[in-house]
């Protein structure tokens, strides 16, 4: 009797382990993906630090949509940005998103682009993190990273980061961050005027 109970328990453990492995193929936002972390102006990550978890690396994926090729669709809850390619395909990038209280959704357009942009933290951010510089020129240690795509007339941007370990996390003040190699790739593919759709809640 004891052997049958152990066999059943072992079988259930294997089943749950297999289910967990399958769940890892499409990471979802959860308690472990929210970080209380401050910006690190001036910090330059090593090449090893810039290597993303495979789940968040840039890759072509199946993506069912009626949006036109070239449209950017951001799924905040999934921590992914999709660049629509057509024929239900997209190029998917892992991103960091706004932390609790700073997430949003809506429709915008890329109003401006800049490589290695300067950074001027808004007053609200300085109030939360008084040690931040009032201005920082663009460069490898700049929290804006290698490039920025400005969203309409808002204060929000899709930009690079000098903290690659925050990709896949909810950490920002509402902007969407990519590792520098990915934002540089996106920068080359996306013109000013590109439609950007930000979706916060998962679709049913």
TORKOL-4160 file (C-alpha; in steps of 0.2 Angstrom, whole numbers, padded with zeros to 4 digits, m for minus):
204
<pt num="1" X="0000" Y="0000" Z="0000"/>
<pt num="2" X="0014" Y="0012" Z="0005"/>
<pt num="3" X="0023" Y="0009" Z="m0012"/>
<pt num="4" X="0007" Y="0013" Z="m0022"/>
<pt num="5" X="0005" Y="0029" Z="m0012"/>
<pt num="6" X="0023" Y="0034" Z="m0016"/>
<pt num="7" X="0020" Y="0030" Z="m0034"/>
<pt num="8" X="0005" Y="0041" Z="m0035"/>
<pt num="9" X="0014" Y="0055" Z="m0026"/>
<pt num="10" X="0029" Y="0054" Z="m0038"/>
<pt num="11" X="0017" Y="0054" Z="m0053"/>
<pt num="12" X="0009" Y="0070" Z="m0047"/>
<pt num="13" X="0025" Y="0078" Z="m0043"/>
<pt num="14" X="0031" Y="0074" Z="m0061"/>
<pt num="15" X="0015" Y="0081" Z="m0068"/>
<pt num="16" X="0016" Y="0097" Z="m0059"/>
<pt num="17" X="0034" Y="0099" Z="m0064"/>
<pt num="18" X="0030" Y="0097" Z="m0082"/>
<pt num="19" X="0016" Y="0109" Z="m0080"/>
<pt num="20" X="0028" Y="0122" Z="m0073"/>
<pt num="21" X="0040" Y="0119" Z="m0087"/>
<pt num="22" X="0027" Y="0123" Z="m0100"/>
<pt num="23" X="0021" Y="0138" Z="m0090"/>
<pt num="24" X="0039" Y="0145" Z="m0092"/>
<pt num="25" X="0037" Y="0147" Z="m0111"/>
<pt num="26" X="0026" Y="0162" Z="m0109"/>
<pt num="27" X="0031" Y="0172" Z="m0093"/>
<pt num="28" X="0017" Y="0182" Z="m0085"/>
<pt num="29" X="0019" Y="0196" Z="m0073"/>
<pt num="30" X="0018" Y="0191" Z="m0055"/>
<pt num="31" X="0023" Y="0196" Z="m0037"/>
<pt num="32" X="0041" Y="0191" Z="m0041"/>
<pt num="33" X="0042" Y="0202" Z="m0056"/>
<pt num="34" X="0039" Y="0218" Z="m0046"/>
<pt num="35" X="0055" Y="0227" Z="m0040"/>
<pt num="36" X="0058" Y="0241" Z="m0029"/>
<pt num="37" X="0074" Y="0248" Z="m0036"/>
<pt num="38" X="0081" Y="0265" Z="m0039"/>
<pt num="39" X="0090" Y="0271" Z="m0055"/>
<pt num="40" X="0109" Y="0270" Z="m0056"/>
<pt num="41" X="0115" Y="0285" Z="m0066"/>
<pt num="42" X="0133" Y="0283" Z="m0071"/>
<pt num="43" X="0132" Y="0264" Z="m0070"/>
<pt num="44" X="0139" Y="0254" Z="m0085"/>
<pt num="45" X="0134" Y="0236" Z="m0085"/>
<pt num="46" X="0146" Y="0222" Z="m0091"/>
<pt num="47" X="0143" Y="0212" Z="m0106"/>
<pt num="48" X="0138" Y="0197" Z="m0095"/>
<pt num="49" X="0125" Y="0207" Z="m0086"/>
<pt num="50" X="0117" Y="0212" Z="m0103"/>
<pt num="51" X="0113" Y="0194" Z="m0107"/>
<pt num="52" X="0095" Y="0192" Z="m0106"/>
<pt num="53" X="0085" Y="0177" Z="m0099"/>
<pt num="54" X="0081" Y="0167" Z="m0116"/>
<pt num="55" X="0062" Y="0171" Z="m0113"/>
<pt num="56" X="0065" Y="0189" Z="m0115"/>
<pt num="57" X="0077" Y="0189" Z="m0129"/>
<pt num="58" X="0072" Y="0197" Z="m0146"/>
<pt num="59" X="0064" Y="0184" Z="m0157"/>
<pt num="60" X="0051" Y="0182" Z="m0171"/>
<pt num="61" X="0035" Y="0174" Z="m0164"/>
<pt num="62" X="0017" Y="0170" Z="m0169"/>
<pt num="63" X="0006" Y="0185" Z="m0165"/>
<pt num="64" X="m0012" Y="0186" Z="m0170"/>
<pt num="65" X="m0018" Y="0204" Z="m0174"/>
<pt num="66" X="m0027" Y="0214" Z="m0186"/>
<pt num="67" X="m0015" Y="0229" Z="m0184"/>
<pt num="68" X="m0005" Y="0234" Z="m0199"/>
<pt num="69" X="0013" Y="0229" Z="m0201"/>
<pt num="70" X="0025" Y="0241" Z="m0192"/>
<pt num="71" X="0013" Y="0244" Z="m0177"/>
<pt num="72" X="0020" Y="0243" Z="m0160"/>
<pt num="73" X="0009" Y="0233" Z="m0147"/>
<pt num="74" X="0015" Y="0233" Z="m0129"/>
<pt num="75" X="0008" Y="0220" Z="m0117"/>
<pt num="76" X="0012" Y="0227" Z="m0100"/>
<pt num="77" X="0006" Y="0212" Z="m0090"/>
<pt num="78" X="0017" Y="0200" Z="m0101"/>
<pt num="79" X="0032" Y="0212" Z="m0101"/>
<pt num="80" X="0034" Y="0211" Z="m0120"/>
<pt num="81" X="0034" Y="0223" Z="m0134"/>
<pt num="82" X="0028" Y="0217" Z="m0151"/>
<pt num="83" X="0033" Y="0225" Z="m0168"/>
<pt num="84" X="0020" Y="0218" Z="m0180"/>
<pt num="85" X="0027" Y="0210" Z="m0196"/>
<pt num="86" X="0011" Y="0205" Z="m0205"/>
<pt num="87" X="0004" Y="0187" Z="m0208"/>
<pt num="88" X="0001" Y="0185" Z="m0189"/>
<pt num="89" X="0019" Y="0187" Z="m0185"/>
<pt num="90" X="0029" Y="0199" Z="m0175"/>
<pt num="91" X="0046" Y="0203" Z="m0168"/>
<pt num="92" X="0045" Y="0202" Z="m0149"/>
<pt num="93" X="0056" Y="0211" Z="m0137"/>
<pt num="94" X="0057" Y="0209" Z="m0118"/>
<pt num="95" X="0054" Y="0225" Z="m0108"/>
<pt num="96" X="0053" Y="0232" Z="m0091"/>
<pt num="97" X="0037" Y="0242" Z="m0087"/>
<pt num="98" X="0030" Y="0254" Z="m0075"/>
<pt num="99" X="0029" Y="0248" Z="m0057"/>
<pt num="100" X="0012" Y="0248" Z="m0047"/>
<pt num="101" X="0003" Y="0265" Z="m0048"/>
<pt num="102" X="0013" Y="0269" Z="m0064"/>
<pt num="103" X="0006" Y="0257" Z="m0077"/>
<pt num="104" X="m0005" Y="0264" Z="m0090"/>
<pt num="105" X="m0014" Y="0260" Z="m0107"/>
<pt num="106" X="m0019" Y="0269" Z="m0122"/>
<pt num="107" X="m0015" Y="0274" Z="m0140"/>
<pt num="108" X="0000" Y="0284" Z="m0145"/>
<pt num="109" X="0012" Y="0288" Z="m0159"/>
<pt num="110" X="0031" Y="0289" Z="m0160"/>
<pt num="111" X="0033" Y="0308" Z="m0160"/>
<pt num="112" X="0052" Y="0309" Z="m0159"/>
<pt num="113" X="0067" Y="0298" Z="m0160"/>
<pt num="114" X="0084" Y="0301" Z="m0152"/>
<pt num="115" X="0100" Y="0291" Z="m0151"/>
<pt num="116" X="0110" Y="0292" Z="m0134"/>
<pt num="117" X="0097" Y="0305" Z="m0127"/>
<pt num="118" X="0101" Y="0316" Z="m0113"/>
<pt num="119" X="0091" Y="0313" Z="m0097"/>
<pt num="120" X="0082" Y="0326" Z="m0086"/>
<pt num="121" X="0073" Y="0317" Z="m0072"/>
<pt num="122" X="0055" Y="0325" Z="m0069"/>
<pt num="123" X="0052" Y="0334" Z="m0053"/>
<pt num="124" X="0041" Y="0319" Z="m0046"/>
<pt num="125" X="0056" Y="0307" Z="m0049"/>
<pt num="126" X="0068" Y="0319" Z="m0040"/>
<pt num="127" X="0056" Y="0320" Z="m0025"/>
<pt num="128" X="0056" Y="0301" Z="m0024"/>
<pt num="129" X="0075" Y="0299" Z="m0027"/>
<pt num="130" X="0083" Y="0316" Z="m0021"/>
<pt num="131" X="0101" Y="0309" Z="m0026"/>
<pt num="132" X="0097" Y="0309" Z="m0044"/>
<pt num="133" X="0106" Y="0322" Z="m0055"/>
<pt num="134" X="0095" Y="0336" Z="m0062"/>
<pt num="135" X="0103" Y="0333" Z="m0080"/>
<pt num="136" X="0114" Y="0320" Z="m0087"/>
<pt num="137" X="0121" Y="0319" Z="m0104"/>
<pt num="138" X="0118" Y="0304" Z="m0115"/>
<pt num="139" X="0131" Y="0290" Z="m0114"/>
<pt num="140" X="0133" Y="0272" Z="m0109"/>
<pt num="141" X="0129" Y="0276" Z="m0090"/>
<pt num="142" X="0114" Y="0286" Z="m0094"/>
<pt num="143" X="0097" Y="0277" Z="m0088"/>
<pt num="144" X="0089" Y="0282" Z="m0105"/>
<pt num="145" X="0101" Y="0270" Z="m0114"/>
<pt num="146" X="0106" Y="0270" Z="m0132"/>
<pt num="147" X="0090" Y="0277" Z="m0140"/>
<pt num="148" X="0073" Y="0283" Z="m0136"/>
<pt num="149" X="0056" Y="0283" Z="m0145"/>
<pt num="150" X="0045" Y="0297" Z="m0137"/>
<pt num="151" X="0027" Y="0293" Z="m0136"/>
<pt num="152" X="0016" Y="0308" Z="m0142"/>
<pt num="153" X="0015" Y="0323" Z="m0130"/>
<pt num="154" X="0017" Y="0312" Z="m0115"/>
<pt num="155" X="0032" Y="0311" Z="m0103"/>
<pt num="156" X="0034" Y="0292" Z="m0108"/>
<pt num="157" X="0046" Y="0284" Z="m0119"/>
<pt num="158" X="0052" Y="0268" Z="m0125"/>
<pt num="159" X="0070" Y="0268" Z="m0121"/>
<pt num="160" X="0086" Y="0258" Z="m0117"/>
<pt num="161" X="0093" Y="0255" Z="m0100"/>
<pt num="162" X="0109" Y="0254" Z="m0091"/>
<pt num="163" X="0101" Y="0241" Z="m0079"/>
<pt num="164" X="0098" Y="0226" Z="m0090"/>
<pt num="165" X="0093" Y="0215" Z="m0075"/>
<pt num="166" X="0077" Y="0225" Z="m0074"/>
<pt num="167" X="0070" Y="0218" Z="m0090"/>
<pt num="168" X="0054" Y="0208" Z="m0087"/>
<pt num="169" X="0051" Y="0218" Z="m0071"/>
<pt num="170" X="0039" Y="0232" Z="m0066"/>
<pt num="171" X="0051" Y="0245" Z="m0060"/>
<pt num="172" X="0049" Y="0261" Z="m0070"/>
<pt num="173" X="0039" Y="0277" Z="m0068"/>
<pt num="174" X="0029" Y="0273" Z="m0083"/>
<pt num="175" X="0042" Y="0271" Z="m0097"/>
<pt num="176" X="0046" Y="0255" Z="m0106"/>
<pt num="177" X="0064" Y="0250" Z="m0106"/>
<pt num="178" X="0074" Y="0238" Z="m0117"/>
<pt num="179" X="0092" Y="0232" Z="m0116"/>
<pt num="180" X="0102" Y="0244" Z="m0127"/>
<pt num="181" X="0105" Y="0231" Z="m0141"/>
<pt num="182" X="0086" Y="0229" Z="m0143"/>
<pt num="183" X="0081" Y="0247" Z="m0142"/>
<pt num="184" X="0095" Y="0251" Z="m0155"/>
<pt num="185" X="0087" Y="0237" Z="m0166"/>
<pt num="186" X="0069" Y="0244" Z="m0164"/>
<pt num="187" X="0076" Y="0262" Z="m0167"/>
<pt num="188" X="0081" Y="0257" Z="m0184"/>
<pt num="189" X="0065" Y="0248" Z="m0189"/>
<pt num="190" X="0053" Y="0261" Z="m0182"/>
<pt num="191" X="0050" Y="0278" Z="m0190"/>
<pt num="192" X="0042" Y="0294" Z="m0182"/>
<pt num="193" X="0023" Y="0292" Z="m0184"/>
<pt num="194" X="0023" Y="0274" Z="m0179"/>
<pt num="195" X="0007" Y="0269" Z="m0170"/>
<pt num="196" X="0009" Y="0262" Z="m0153"/>
<pt num="197" X="m0004" Y="0252" Z="m0143"/>
<pt num="198" X="m0002" Y="0250" Z="m0124"/>
<pt num="199" X="m0012" Y="0236" Z="m0117"/>
<pt num="200" X="m0011" Y="0234" Z="m0098"/>
<pt num="201" X="m0024" Y="0220" Z="m0094"/>
<pt num="202" X="m0022" Y="0203" Z="m0101"/>
<pt num="203" X="m0034" Y="0199" Z="m0116"/>
<pt num="204" X="m0048" Y="0185" Z="m0113"/>
